[in-house]
Amino acid sequence: MKPVTCDILIIGAGPAGSSAAITAAKMGMDVLVVEQRPEIGVPVQCAEYIPAPFVGQLNMGTGFVVQKVSKMRTILPDGSGTEMAAPGFMIHRDRFDQALAEKAIDLGAGFLLSTKAAKRTEKGQVIIKKASGETRIIGPRIIIGADGPRSRTASWCAVSTRDLLPAIQYSLRLRAPMDHTEIYLSPEFYGGYGWLFPKGETANVGLGMKHRNAPLKGIRPLLLEFVEQLRKTDKIEGQPLGSTGGMIPAAPLEKAVYGNILLAGDAAGHTHPVTGAGVFTAVSCGRMAGRWAAEAIKKKNLGLLSKYDHEWRDLFGRTLDRAREKRRIMEREWTRFDQIIKSCWIGFR
Ligand SMILES: Cc1cc2nc3c(=O)[nH]c(=O)nc-3n(C[C@H](O)[C@H](O)[C@H](O)COP(=O)(O)OP(=O)(O)OC[C@H]3O[C@@H](n4cnc5c(N)ncnc54)[C@H](O)[C@@H]3O)c2cc1C
């Protein structure tokens, strides 16, 4: 089979992959994105909060925004807590991912849906497999792995973000509109937290925490108890309208460049190890990966790819490493919940 060639093959059409595609296509690259899902952004695996300043930087309008929020309230088991300004937007995450992909397509990037990057050959070519079973060989000059927390591309580099936190979420009807997000901390939520994020007339109610055995199944009973508690305090009503879940990386990789492969977003652990927020960093690091890949091709110098590591580390390295350290303390000292939680959770800063 003759390989299909392209400048840059991007694996995964989440925020990191589509942002890389936008940047590289703008720089005149021949870009191909493969996405295993038949529909971009579906199912949503996200609590759908993004910080307000980020939306301004995107230059994509606000078609995906559901509502504004102004503050984040953190609530402890005894009902006490704290409040901090956290201006942001609750979004339709599927529409957000689709808007990014549409922008990349408008700029000339090719997208193949229902197509999985299956294998990398010794020659550095990538075998892609369509849902129909048809396979093709792609011969890219550079690969960007933006394939999420269980990145196959990362495994080709013999690395992985193995430290993953399971998270599950229900959509429930809100009893009254809310203009803030709520975070619930409890000794029962080992190394994690519960959340109530308003989304118009509904709310995303979820729980992400460490759980060694049967991760997603294991935390569901605790989420159900948490939902019951919110029902009793009259925040939500009725039965869940839908549910979702996923894994959240809890540790950034040391580096994200391996030969002609760049990793971006959850694939590189570009996710805040304490809060689990990753959309903003996925977009930012995706853009950087796309730009350095294009620069390296234009200047015929793969050595330039190492600048991607310098740039994302410069911008996010300290924050991610510090949060990673806080996570370590949290997990080690969790039995002393009352003493440590205020120094580890961002709301008490
Ligand atoms: C329950 C939950 C709640 C969250 N809430 C928030 C929040 O409120 N705010 C926030 O900022 N972050 C949140 N996050 C984190 C955020 O969703 C991620 O950090 C973000 O999606 C990372 O984007 P990405 O592009 O790196 O990866 P993804 O969005 O995971 O995209 C990766 C894409 O790659 C595709 N893919 C995977 N393997 C292959 C393959 N072999 N071939 C082809 N395609 C492949 C996948 O189908 C997927 O579409 C949450 C995460 C979870 C699980």
The ligand as a Tripos MOL2 file, in Angstrom:
@<TRIPOS>MOLECULE
LIG
   53    58     1     0     0
SMALL
NO_CHARGES

@<TRIPOS>ATOM
      1 C1        -15.4110   14.6600   33.8330 C.3       1 LIG1
      2 C2        -14.4320   15.7110   33.3630 C.ar      1 LIG1
      3 C3        -14.6910   17.0490   33.6350 C.ar      1 LIG1
      4 C4        -13.7840   18.0490   33.1650 C.ar      1 LIG1
      5 N1        -14.1120   19.3590   33.3730 N.ar      1 LIG1
      6 C5        -13.3100   20.3410   32.8820 C.ar      1 LIG1
      7 C6        -13.6900   21.7170   32.9880 C.ar      1 LIG1
      8 O1        -14.7480   22.0720   33.4800 O.2       1 LIG1
      9 N2        -12.8280   22.6530   32.4890 N.ar      1 LIG1
     10 C7        -11.6340   22.3090   31.9040 C.ar      1 LIG1
     11 O2        -10.8760   23.2030   31.4860 O.2       1 LIG1
     12 N3        -11.2590   21.0160   31.7880 N.ar      1 LIG1
     13 C8        -12.0770   20.0260   32.2320 C.ar      1 LIG1
     14 N4        -11.7310   18.6980   32.0690 N.ar      1 LIG1
     15 C9        -10.4690   18.3820   31.3540 C.3       1 LIG1
     16 C10       -10.6280   18.6370   29.8620 C.3       1 LIG1
     17 O3        -11.8040   18.0260   29.3850 O.3       1 LIG1
     18 C11        -9.3910   18.0840   29.1070 C.3       1 LIG1
     19 O4         -8.2360   18.5970   29.7090 O.3       1 LIG1
     20 C12        -9.4300   18.4620   27.6250 C.3       1 LIG1
     21 O5        -10.4640   17.7880   26.9580 O.3       1 LIG1
     22 C13        -8.0920   18.1230   26.9490 C.3       1 LIG1
     23 O6         -8.1920   18.3250   25.5590 O.3       1 LIG1
     24 P1         -7.3350   17.4110   24.5510 P.3       1 LIG1
     25 O7         -7.5890   17.9520   23.1980 O.co2     1 LIG1
     26 O8         -5.9650   17.2890   25.0480 O.co2     1 LIG1
     27 O9         -7.9560   15.9470   24.7080 O.3       1 LIG1
     28 P2         -9.4200   15.4090   24.4080 P.3       1 LIG1
     29 O10       -10.4350   16.4740   24.5580 O.co2     1 LIG1
     30 O11        -9.5470   14.1720   25.2320 O.co2     1 LIG1
     31 O12        -9.3630   15.0070   22.8630 O.3       1 LIG1
     32 C14        -8.6490   13.8970   22.4270 C.3       1 LIG1
     33 C15        -9.3150   13.3800   21.1800 C.3       1 LIG1
     34 O13        -8.4880   12.3380   20.6220 O.3       1 LIG1
     35 C16        -9.3180   11.3070   20.1460 C.3       1 LIG1
     36 N5         -8.4840   10.0790   20.0960 N.ar      1 LIG1
     37 C17        -7.9920    9.3710   21.1350 C.ar      1 LIG1
     38 N6         -7.2320    8.3430   20.6890 N.ar      1 LIG1
     39 C18        -7.2640    8.4030   19.3320 C.ar      1 LIG1
     40 C19        -6.6680    7.6170   18.2940 C.ar      1 LIG1
     41 N7         -5.8720    6.5650   18.5600 N.pl3     1 LIG1
     42 N8         -6.9160    7.9540   17.0090 N.ar      1 LIG1
     43 C20        -7.7250    9.0260   16.7000 C.ar      1 LIG1
     44 N9         -8.3040    9.7890   17.6530 N.ar      1 LIG1
     45 C21        -8.0630    9.5050   18.9450 C.ar      1 LIG1
     46 C22       -10.4640   11.2570   21.1540 C.3       1 LIG1
     47 O14       -11.6030   10.6330   20.5870 O.3       1 LIG1
     48 C23       -10.6760   12.7400   21.4500 C.3       1 LIG1
     49 O15       -11.6250   13.3190   20.5910 O.3       1 LIG1
     50 C24       -12.5910   17.6770   32.5000 C.ar      1 LIG1
     51 C25       -12.3330   16.3200   32.2620 C.ar      1 LIG1
     52 C26       -13.2320   15.3480   32.6720 C.ar      1 LIG1
     53 C27       -12.9420   13.8950   32.3820 C.3       1 LIG1
@<TRIPOS>BOND
     1     1     2 1
     2     2     3 ar
     3     2    52 ar
     4     3     4 ar
     5     4     5 ar
     6     4    50 ar
     7     5     6 ar
     8     6     7 ar
     9     6    13 1
    10     7     8 2
    11     7     9 ar
    12     9    10 ar
    13    10    11 2
    14    10    12 ar
    15    12    13 ar
    16    13    14 ar
    17    14    15 1
    18    14    50 ar
    19    15    16 1
    20    16    17 1
    21    16    18 1
    22    18    19 1
    23    18    20 1
    24    20    21 1
    25    20    22 1
    26    22    23 1
    27    23    24 1
    28    24    25 2
    29    24    26 1
    30    24    27 1
    31    27    28 1
    32    28    29 2
    33    28    30 1
    34    28    31 1
    35    31    32 1
    36    32    33 1
    37    33    34 1
    38    33    48 1
    39    34    35 1
    40    35    36 1
    41    35    46 1
    42    36    37 ar
    43    36    45 ar
    44    37    38 ar
    45    38    39 ar
    46    39    40 ar
    47    39    45 ar
    48    40    41 1
    49    40    42 ar
    50    42    43 ar
    51    43    44 ar
    52    44    45 ar
    53    46    47 1
    54    46    48 1
    55    48    49 1
    56    50    51 ar
    57    51    52 ar
    58    52    53 1
@<TRIPOS>SUBSTRUCTURE
     1 LIG1         1 GROUP 0 **** ****
